[in-house]
Amino acid sequence: MPTEAPHPIEPRYLDTADAAWYLGLAKHTLECWRSAGIGPAYSRLGRLIRYTKDDLKAWADRDRVAS
């Protein structure tokens, strides 16, 4: 029985470490911002914290500045 998916599947949800990497931040920074209520939107799935790439991108783009 194969142990891998037949086709690579991109995860819909990212954990804190992957979300921090996606944003170019330290994991600890993202955790602190989450507890302060200033970070990107997230979902709590039981005890797990998960982020979507769409929410991360929207949060990052919100403060985008054009010179």
N, C-alpha and C positions, 0 to 999 in steps of 0.2 A: 504494500500500500504506500503510495507516495506521501511524503511528509510536507511537501511544498505545494503551494497553490499553483495550478497550471499556468496562470498568467499573473504577473506582478500586480498587486492591488495597492494603490496609494491610500494610506489611511485617511479617513475623514477627520479624525480627531488626533490632536497632538498632545502629548503630556507636557509638563512644565519645562523639562530639559529640552525637548525638541522645539517647543514654542520659543524659548529663549534663544536657541541657536538660530532659528528662522529670523528672529528680529535682530540678531547680533548683540544680544544682551547676556549678562550673567544670569544664571538660574536664580540666584539669591535676589537679584534686582527685581526680577519678575515676581517672585514670592512676596517681597516687601511691598511692591506696588499693588499687588492683589489684596493684601491685608489692609492697605491704606485706601483702597477703593479708587485708585487712579490708573490702574493698568487696563489692558484690553479686556473685553468681555470674555467670559469663560462659562463652562457648564460644570456642574457638580453631578457626577454620576456615581451615586453612593458616596464612598470616601474618596473617589478619584476626581481630580481636577483635569479638565480637558479643554483645549482651545481648537477652534477651526481656523484654517488658513484665511478664510474670508474675513473673519472677525479680526485677526491679527493685521491683515492688510488694511482693512477699513480704519482701524485704530491708528496705524502708522501714517496713513494718508491724511488723516484728520488734521494733523499738525504740519502738513507739508507747506513749505514756504517757497514762493517764486521770487527770485531776485530781479 
